[in-house]
Amino acid sequence: MRSWLLRIVSAVFVAAASVSLVGTPALAGPPRAAALSSLGSGFLWGVASSGFQSEGGAPDSNWTRYIARDRGLEPLGNSVDFADRYQSDIGLAADMGMRVFRIGIEWARLQPAPGVWDQRAFRFYDSVVDSIVRAGMRPMITLDHWVYPGWEASRGGWRNPGMVGDWLADMRAVVDRYSSRNPLWVTVNEPVAYIRNEVREGGADADRMLSEIVDVHNASYDYIHSKQPGARVTANVGYVAGAEDQVNGAFVDRIAARLDYVGVDYYFGFDPAQSLYGAIGRATGSALPTLPGPRIWEMPLRTEGIYYALQHYSRRFPGKPLYVVENGMPTENGRPRGDGYTRSDHLRDTVYWLQRAKAAGTNLIGYNYWSLTDNYEWGSYTPRFGLYTVDVRTDPSLTRRPTDGVGAYAQIVAAGGVPVGYRPTRAPALCIFVDPPASCLDPVVGP
């Protein structure tokens, strides 16, 4: 783990050094877009969710145990009760014109004890997947969204020598059951963030867990293709502006030969001060004083940054399909953001930059909004990402209330993007605050 953090520190210093480029003549960037083109009728517009965060009635797992032992984590409760409301939620997505609905299939639900497979759980997921297909959408199935059974946690989780074999047994059961529905596949969600969580909460060894996640991804890729010819398989990375290669590069390098499309999650721009300070402390092990940092709904939104994220992987994998597996905007309990960004404006601005990236030559095939509804954000219900807001704390009915993002997304999907002549509500930020050094060396200009 220490070697990873040292690489991150190096990247942050390089990114900070790009401040010196500000005020100097910029290198030639992409041409100013005179007009935007539609993303096309075949573009895969979608919404994303995960099982643990939304289903409710969670069985014993590593994460139910983390919550139980840490008083700083909000109780999960019944979340937004997707398990009982999935048909109406799927209908909400279909009504917006979605073509993809991303779900997680929870290992902890399927296998409550070693060697025991719960057929009721399989029938539940049968119904979810079939409902997605009947609604005219393609399932995107995530095999591991950071959660595994409690009995596996008792064996040590990712410290257990048998973890890979157990994980692959679950993978084979899921693939055997659902490959006939022609889903898109995500093997492991945001592996580096998963590893950090497990190091902190489960005592995992970072380097060993990285190697094992590489192994399960590569084995899953081969198995899925043996059962579903023409399958599309990825492991989505959580893009880190200013340090992407240093954070995710080691993982991506080791699965590069087994990616049918590159899954990218993009949320925030680069914060030079916090990134540098935090990386130094983690890498040196120094007990640096805690500085007040932004809460997730205060982190910098740079919609133009998604352009650089897509360019990064377009250059890394020329011609390979790219898919934004997650993107969205958090609020604090659904209240207006301090920066004034609304969900609809953020969505339209983001899609503008998707269209710019496509026009610049990236092979972008799809985009998922995180998320359809608010859900449990790994310890709290305060961050709200949902197109439909759900007040878990105070509304026993768990009513889905549409935000302004619902109508905006439906219009975008119907039109294949934002219209010709659209102007983002925010001009591109100073390059150091977006994705340095790329955003300074090869700046994109606004319309």
Summary of the structure (lengths in Angstrom):
residues: 447
radius of gyration: 21.0
end to end distance: 42.3
largest distance: 64.6
contacts: 1489
relative contact order: 0.17
helix: 46%
strand: 12%
